[in-house]
Amino acid sequence: METYLLDWLNLLVRWLHLITGIAWIGSSFYFVWLDNHLLPPNKPNEELQGEVWSVHGGGFYQAQKYRVAPQVMPSPLHWFKWEAYSTWISGTFLLALVYWYGAEIYLLDLSRADLSKAEAILIGAGGLLAGWIMYDLMCRSPLARNDRLLATAVTLLIAIAAYGFCQVFSGRGAFIHFGAMIGTIMVANVFFVIIPGQKLMVDSAMRGESPDPNPGLKAKQRSVHNTYLTLPVLFVMISNHYAFTYAGEYNWVNLLAIVLLGALIRVYFVSRHKANNKQLGTGAASVVPLLLAAGVLAGLIYAGIPALRTSPLSDSVSMDEIEAILQQHCVACHSAQPSQPGFTAPPLGVVFDTREEIKKQAQQIYQQSVVSKVMPIGNLTGMTDGERQKIASWIQSGNKLKTERSQ
C-alpha cells in the first residue's frame, strides 16, 4: 500500500512540476521574444521604449514597454513570479521524494563513493545551496562589470559542479542534482534579485520619483543568465530516461557537452529574434552557434558509440546460465509481480519471467547491463563483471548465429 501511494504522489508532483515549469519557461521565453521585437512607437511618445503588435487566438494585441515607468501606476499590475516559485517547490519535493527518500536505489553508488544515505542527502542539499552562494558572489563581484568574464566564471562553476556530483553520486542522481542546482540558481535569481528590483522600480514610481536604474540592470543580467540555463535544465529533467547519457566514467563530460549544446541553441534563437526585427535587426542571424551545437552533438554521439566486442569472451554460455543471472539480479524488478521494495510494476513494462521474454529483450539487456552498466539499478544485487561478460558472450554468440544463418 505504501509503495502504491508513493507512486501516486510521485506522479502528481511530477505532473505539477511539469505544468508549472511550462508556465515559467513559457512566460520567460515570451518576454525575451517581446524585448527583441519591440519597434519604435507609431506615435511619438518619449515615455515608450517600444511596442509590438501581434495576433493570437482570433484577437489582436498591442504590447508596449516603458523606458522607466508610466506616470500613473496601473492597477492591477501583473507579476510573473509564482510560476518560478511553484516550479522550484514542486521540483525540490520531487527530488526529496525520489532521490533522497529512495537514495539506496537512485542516488547512492558505492563504486564511486562510500556514503551513507544521510551523508549523500547532506551533500546533495549542500550542493544546491553552495551553487547559489558561489554564483551570487560572482554576480556581486567586480566580475559582473564584464559579461564575458562573468560568463566564463559561471561556466567554470558549472563545470566543477558537474564533475563533483558525478564523482559521489550515481549517474542518474548526479545529473538530477546538477539540474536542481541550476534550477535553484534560476529561481533564486527571481526571488532575490529580479522581483526585488522590480519592486524598487514600482515603489519609486508610486512616490513620483525617477527609479534607480541599477536594480533593473542587475535584474536584466540575471534574467539573461536564466534564459541560457533553461534548455540545459530541461534536458536534465528528462535525462533519467536515457541511461547512455549518465552512465560511464566520463558522464560529467556528457553533461557539460549537453549544457553547452543547449546554451548554443538558445544563443541562436535569441540572436534570431533580434535579426528578425525588421526595423532594428541587422540581417539574418548567424548560424555559427547552430553549427557549433551540431558539432558538439556529433562528437557526443560518436564518443558514445558502444564497443562491438568485449574481451575476453567466454566460449559458450547456456540459456540456463543467463536465466540464473537474470533471476538473481533482475527479476526482482522486471517481473509481472516485482518483489523489490519500491516497485509496484516492472520498469517500462519489461519482464524477464520467461525465456521468450528474455530473448525478446536481449539487446536491451546487453545495452543496460553490459554497455552502460546502469542495471541492476544501483547494482543493489551486486552483479559482477564476470556475469556481465557472460551476458555479452551470450548476446554476441546469438548475433553470430544469426549472421551465419542469413549467409
C-alpha positions as CSV (number, residue, x, y, z in Angstrom):
1,M,0.0,0.0,0.0
2,E,2.8,2.4,0.9
3,T,4.6,1.9,-2.4
4,Y,1.3,2.3,-4.3
5,L,0.5,5.6,-2.6
6,L,4.1,6.8,-3.1
7,D,3.7,6.1,-6.8
8,W,0.6,8.3,-7.0
9,L,2.4,11.0,-5.0
10,N,5.3,10.8,-7.4
11,L,3.0,11.1,-10.4
12,L,1.0,14.0,-9.1
13,V,4.1,16.0,-8.0
14,R,5.9,15.3,-11.3
15,W,2.8,16.4,-13.2
16,L,2.6,19.6,-11.1
17,H,6.3,20.2,-11.7
18,L,5.8,19.8,-15.5
19,I,2.8,22.2,-15.5
20,T,4.5,24.9,-13.5
21,G,7.7,24.5,-15.4
22,I,5.9,25.0,-18.7
23,A,4.2,28.2,-17.3
24,W,7.6,29.6,-16.1
25,I,9.6,28.8,-19.2
26,G,6.8,29.9,-21.5
27,S,6.5,33.3,-19.9
28,S,10.3,33.7,-19.8
29,F,10.7,32.8,-23.5
30,Y,7.8,35.1,-24.4
31,F,9.3,38.2,-22.7
32,V,12.7,37.5,-24.3
33,W,10.9,37.4,-27.6
34,L,9.0,40.5,-26.8
35,D,12.0,42.5,-25.8
36,N,13.8,41.6,-29.0
37,H,10.8,42.5,-31.2
38,L,10.0,46.0,-29.9
39,L,9.7,48.7,-32.5
40,P,9.6,52.5,-32.1
41,P,6.0,53.5,-31.4
42,N,3.9,54.7,-34.3
43,K,3.0,57.9,-32.5
44,P,6.0,59.7,-30.9
45,N,6.0,59.1,-27.2
46,E,9.1,59.8,-25.1
47,E,7.8,57.5,-22.3
48,L,7.8,54.4,-24.5
49,Q,10.8,52.4,-25.3
50,G,9.0,50.4,-28.0
51,E,5.9,48.4,-28.9
52,V,4.8,45.4,-30.8
53,W,1.6,44.2,-32.4
54,S,0.7,40.5,-32.5
55,V,-2.3,38.3,-33.3
56,H,-3.3,35.2,-31.5
57,G,-6.4,33.2,-30.8
58,G,-8.6,35.3,-33.0
59,G,-7.6,38.6,-31.5
60,F,-5.1,41.5,-31.9
61,Y,-2.8,42.5,-29.1
62,Q,-0.6,45.6,-28.6
63,A,2.2,45.4,-26.1
64,Q,4.2,48.5,-25.0
65,K,7.3,48.8,-22.9
66,Y,8.0,52.0,-21.0
67,R,11.6,53.3,-20.7
68,V,11.2,53.6,-16.9
69,A,7.6,53.6,-15.6
70,P,4.3,55.1,-16.5
71,Q,3.4,58.4,-14.8
72,V,0.4,56.8,-13.1
73,M,0.9,53.2,-11.8
74,P,-1.8,50.9,-13.3
75,S,-3.9,48.6,-11.2
76,P,-3.9,45.7,-11.2
77,L,-0.3,45.2,-12.1
78,H,0.5,41.6,-13.0
79,W,3.7,40.0,-11.7
80,F,5.4,36.9,-13.0
81,K,6.9,35.1,-10.1
82,W,4.7,32.2,-8.8
83,E,5.5,30.2,-11.9
84,A,9.1,30.1,-10.9
85,Y,8.5,29.5,-7.2
86,S,6.0,26.7,-7.8
87,T,8.4,25.0,-10.2
88,W,11.2,25.0,-7.7
89,I,9.0,23.9,-4.8
90,S,7.5,21.0,-6.7
91,G,10.9,20.1,-8.1
92,T,12.5,20.1,-4.7
93,F,9.7,18.0,-3.3
94,L,10.2,15.5,-6.2
95,L,13.9,15.4,-5.6
96,A,13.4,14.6,-1.9
97,L,10.7,12.0,-2.7
98,V,12.6,10.1,-5.4
99,Y,16.3,10.7,-4.8
100,W,16.5,11.3,-1.0
101,Y,13.8,9.0,0.3
102,G,14.9,6.4,-2.3
103,A,18.6,7.2,-2.0
104,E,19.6,3.5,-1.8
105,I,18.1,2.9,-5.2
106,Y,18.5,6.1,-7.2
107,L,21.3,8.2,-5.5
108,L,24.0,6.0,-3.9
109,D,26.7,4.4,-6.0
110,L,29.2,2.7,-3.6
111,S,31.6,2.1,-6.5
112,R,32.0,5.9,-6.7
113,A,31.8,7.0,-3.1
114,D,31.2,5.0,0.1
115,L,28.5,7.3,1.5
116,S,25.6,6.6,3.9
117,K,22.1,7.8,3.0
118,A,22.3,10.7,5.4
119,E,25.7,11.8,4.0
120,A,24.5,11.7,0.5
121,I,21.4,13.8,1.2
122,L,23.6,16.4,3.1
123,I,26.0,16.6,0.1
124,G,23.1,16.9,-2.3
125,A,21.3,19.6,-0.4
126,G,24.5,21.4,0.4
127,G,25.4,21.4,-3.3
128,L,22.2,23.2,-4.2
129,L,22.9,25.9,-1.6
130,A,26.6,26.2,-2.3
131,G,26.0,26.6,-6.1
132,W,23.7,29.5,-5.5
133,I,26.0,31.2,-3.0
134,M,29.1,30.9,-5.3
135,Y,27.1,32.1,-8.3
136,D,25.6,35.1,-6.4
137,L,29.0,36.1,-5.0
138,M,30.4,36.1,-8.6
139,C,27.5,38.3,-9.8
140,R,28.1,40.8,-6.9
141,S,31.8,40.9,-7.5
142,P,33.8,43.1,-10.0
143,L,33.4,40.3,-12.5
144,A,29.8,41.5,-13.1
145,R,31.1,44.6,-14.8
146,N,32.3,42.4,-17.7
147,D,29.7,40.0,-19.1
148,R,32.2,37.8,-20.8
149,L,34.4,37.4,-17.7
150,L,31.3,36.7,-15.6
151,A,30.1,34.1,-18.1
152,T,33.5,32.4,-18.0
153,A,33.5,32.2,-14.2
154,V,29.9,30.9,-14.1
155,T,30.8,28.3,-16.7
156,L,33.7,27.2,-14.6
157,L,31.5,26.9,-11.6
158,I,29.0,24.8,-13.6
159,A,31.8,22.5,-14.8
160,I,33.1,22.0,-11.2
161,A,29.6,21.2,-10.0
162,A,29.0,18.6,-12.8
163,Y,32.3,16.9,-12.1
164,G,31.8,16.9,-8.4
165,F,28.3,15.5,-8.4
166,C,29.3,12.7,-10.8
167,Q,32.2,11.7,-8.5
168,V,30.0,11.0,-5.5
169,F,26.5,10.0,-6.8
170,S,25.1,7.5,-9.3
171,G,25.0,9.0,-12.8
172,R,21.2,9.4,-12.6
173,G,21.4,11.1,-9.2
174,A,24.3,13.3,-10.2
175,F,22.5,14.6,-13.3
176,I,19.3,15.4,-11.3
177,H,21.2,17.2,-8.5
178,F,23.2,19.2,-11.1
179,G,19.9,20.2,-12.7
180,A,18.4,21.0,-9.3
181,M,21.4,23.3,-8.5
182,I,20.9,25.2,-11.8
183,G,17.2,25.4,-11.1
184,T,17.9,26.8,-7.7
185,I,20.2,29.4,-9.1
186,M,17.5,30.4,-11.6
187,V,14.6,30.7,-9.1
188,A,16.9,32.4,-6.5
189,N,17.7,35.0,-9.2
190,V,13.9,35.6,-9.4
191,F,13.4,35.7,-5.7
192,F,16.4,37.7,-4.5
193,V,17.2,39.9,-7.5
194,I,14.7,40.2,-10.2
195,I,11.5,40.6,-8.2
196,P,13.1,42.9,-5.6
197,G,14.5,45.1,-8.4
198,Q,11.0,45.4,-9.9
199,K,9.5,46.2,-6.5
200,L,12.0,49.1,-6.1
201,M,11.0,50.4,-9.5
202,V,7.3,50.3,-8.6
203,D,7.8,51.9,-5.2
204,S,9.8,54.8,-6.8
205,A,7.2,55.3,-9.5
206,M,4.4,55.4,-6.9
207,R,6.3,58.1,-5.0
208,G,6.7,60.1,-8.2
209,E,10.5,59.6,-8.2
210,S,12.7,58.5,-11.0
211,P,13.7,54.9,-10.4
212,D,17.3,54.0,-9.8
213,P,18.3,52.0,-13.0
214,N,20.9,49.8,-11.2
215,P,18.5,47.3,-9.7
216,G,16.9,46.9,-13.2
217,L,20.2,46.4,-14.8
218,K,21.2,43.7,-12.3
219,A,17.8,42.0,-12.8
220,K,18.3,42.1,-16.5
221,Q,21.7,40.4,-16.2
222,R,20.2,37.6,-14.1
223,S,17.3,37.2,-16.4
224,V,19.7,36.7,-19.4
225,H,21.6,34.0,-17.4
226,N,18.3,32.3,-16.7
227,T,17.5,32.3,-20.4
228,Y,20.7,30.4,-21.4
229,L,20.3,27.9,-18.5
230,T,16.8,26.9,-19.4
231,L,17.5,24.3,-22.1
232,P,20.2,22.5,-20.1
233,V,17.7,22.2,-17.1
234,L,15.0,20.8,-19.4
235,F,17.5,18.2,-20.6
236,V,18.3,17.2,-17.0
237,M,14.5,16.8,-16.3
238,I,14.3,14.0,-18.9
239,S,17.8,12.6,-18.6
240,N,16.8,9.8,-16.2
241,H,15.0,8.1,-19.2
242,Y,18.3,7.8,-21.2
243,A,21.0,5.8,-19.4
244,F,23.5,6.2,-22.2
245,T,23.9,9.9,-21.2
246,Y,24.5,9.4,-17.5
247,A,26.3,6.1,-17.5
248,G,30.1,5.6,-17.6
249,E,33.2,7.0,-16.0
250,Y,33.1,10.3,-18.0
251,N,29.4,11.0,-17.6
252,W,30.3,14.5,-16.4
253,V,31.7,15.3,-19.9
254,N,28.4,14.2,-21.4
255,L,26.6,16.5,-19.0
256,L,28.8,19.5,-19.8
257,A,28.6,18.9,-23.5
258,I,24.8,18.8,-23.4
259,V,24.8,22.0,-21.3
260,L,26.9,23.7,-23.9
261,L,24.6,22.3,-26.7
262,G,21.5,23.7,-25.0
263,A,23.1,27.1,-24.4
264,L,24.3,27.4,-28.0
265,I,20.8,26.6,-29.3
266,R,19.4,29.3,-27.1
267,V,22.0,31.8,-28.2
268,Y,20.9,31.2,-31.8
269,F,17.2,31.7,-31.1
270,V,17.8,34.9,-29.1
271,S,20.0,36.3,-31.9
272,R,17.3,35.2,-34.4
273,H,14.7,37.2,-32.5
274,K,16.9,40.3,-32.9
275,A,17.7,39.7,-36.5
276,N,14.1,39.3,-37.4
277,N,13.2,42.7,-36.0
278,K,12.6,44.3,-39.4
279,Q,13.4,47.9,-38.3
280,L,16.1,47.2,-35.7
281,G,17.6,44.0,-37.0
282,T,20.9,43.6,-38.7
283,G,20.0,40.9,-41.1
284,A,19.9,37.1,-40.9
285,A,21.0,35.6,-37.5
286,S,24.4,33.9,-37.5
287,V,24.3,30.1,-37.9
288,V,27.6,29.7,-36.1
289,P,26.0,28.8,-32.8
290,L,23.9,26.1,-34.5
291,L,27.0,24.7,-36.4
292,L,28.9,24.6,-33.1
293,A,25.9,22.9,-31.5
294,A,25.8,20.3,-34.3
295,G,29.5,19.7,-33.9
296,V,29.1,19.1,-30.1
297,L,26.2,16.8,-30.7
298,A,28.0,14.8,-33.4
299,G,31.1,14.4,-31.2
300,L,28.9,13.3,-28.3
301,I,27.1,10.7,-30.3
302,Y,30.4,9.4,-31.8
303,A,32.1,9.2,-28.5
304,G,29.3,7.2,-27.0
305,I,29.1,4.5,-29.7
306,P,29.3,1.2,-27.7
307,A,32.1,-1.2,-28.5
308,L,31.1,-4.0,-30.7
309,R,33.0,-6.6,-28.7
310,T,34.1,-7.0,-25.1
311,S,37.0,-9.3,-24.4
312,P,37.8,-11.8,-23.2
313,L,34.6,-13.6,-24.1
314,S,33.5,-17.0,-22.9
315,D,33.4,-19.7,-25.5
316,S,29.8,-20.6,-24.8
317,V,27.1,-19.5,-22.4
318,S,23.9,-21.6,-22.0
319,M,20.5,-20.1,-21.7
320,D,20.3,-21.8,-18.2
321,E,23.2,-19.6,-17.0
322,I,21.7,-16.4,-18.4
323,E,18.3,-17.2,-16.8
324,A,20.0,-17.8,-13.5
325,I,21.9,-14.5,-13.7
326,L,18.7,-12.5,-14.5
327,Q,16.8,-14.4,-11.8
328,Q,19.4,-13.4,-9.2
329,H,19.9,-9.8,-10.3
330,C,16.9,-8.5,-12.5
331,V,13.7,-10.4,-11.9
332,A,13.1,-8.7,-8.5
333,C,12.1,-5.6,-10.5
334,H,11.5,-6.9,-14.0
335,S,8.6,-9.3,-13.2
336,A,4.9,-9.2,-13.6
337,Q,4.8,-9.1,-9.8
338,P,8.0,-7.3,-8.6
339,S,9.4,-8.3,-5.2
340,Q,11.8,-5.3,-4.9
341,P,10.6,-2.8,-2.4
342,G,9.5,0.5,-4.1
343,F,8.3,-1.2,-7.3
344,T,4.6,-1.9,-7.9
345,A,5.1,-2.7,-11.6
346,P,8.0,-3.7,-13.8
347,P,10.0,-0.7,-15.1
348,L,8.8,0.3,-18.6
349,G,6.7,-2.9,-18.6
350,V,9.8,-5.0,-19.3
351,V,9.6,-8.5,-17.7
352,F,12.0,-11.5,-17.7
353,D,9.7,-14.1,-16.3
354,T,10.1,-16.5,-19.3
355,R,12.8,-17.4,-21.8
356,E,10.8,-15.9,-24.6
357,E,10.6,-12.6,-22.8
358,I,14.3,-12.6,-22.1
359,K,15.2,-13.3,-25.7
360,K,12.9,-10.6,-26.9
361,Q,14.7,-8.1,-24.7
362,A,18.2,-9.4,-25.4
363,Q,19.7,-6.3,-27.0
364,Q,18.2,-4.1,-24.3
365,I,19.7,-6.4,-21.6
366,Y,23.1,-6.0,-23.3
367,Q,22.8,-2.2,-23.5
368,Q,21.8,-1.7,-19.9
369,S,23.8,-4.3,-18.1
370,V,27.0,-4.6,-20.2
371,V,27.5,-1.3,-22.1
372,S,26.1,1.3,-19.7
373,K,26.1,-0.9,-16.6
374,V,23.2,1.0,-15.1
375,M,21.4,-2.2,-14.4
376,P,20.7,-3.6,-11.9
377,I,19.7,-0.2,-10.7
378,G,22.3,1.0,-8.2
379,N,23.8,-2.5,-8.6
380,L,21.8,-3.4,-5.5
381,T,22.3,-7.1,-6.1
382,G,26.0,-6.9,-6.8
383,M,26.2,-8.2,-10.4
384,T,29.8,-9.0,-11.1
385,D,31.9,-8.1,-14.2
386,G,32.1,-11.8,-14.9
387,E,28.4,-12.1,-15.0
388,R,28.2,-9.1,-17.3
389,Q,30.8,-10.8,-19.5
390,K,28.6,-13.9,-19.7
391,I,25.7,-11.8,-20.9
392,A,27.9,-10.2,-23.5
393,S,29.1,-13.6,-24.7
394,W,25.5,-14.8,-24.9
395,I,24.3,-11.8,-26.9
396,Q,27.2,-11.8,-29.3
397,S,27.1,-15.5,-29.9
398,G,23.4,-15.1,-30.8
399,N,24.3,-12.4,-33.2
400,K,26.9,-14.5,-34.8
401,L,24.5,-17.4,-35.2
402,K,22.0,-15.0,-36.9
403,T,24.7,-13.8,-39.3
404,E,25.7,-17.4,-40.2
405,R,22.1,-18.4,-40.8
406,S,21.5,-15.4,-43.0
407,Q,24.5,-16.4,-45.2
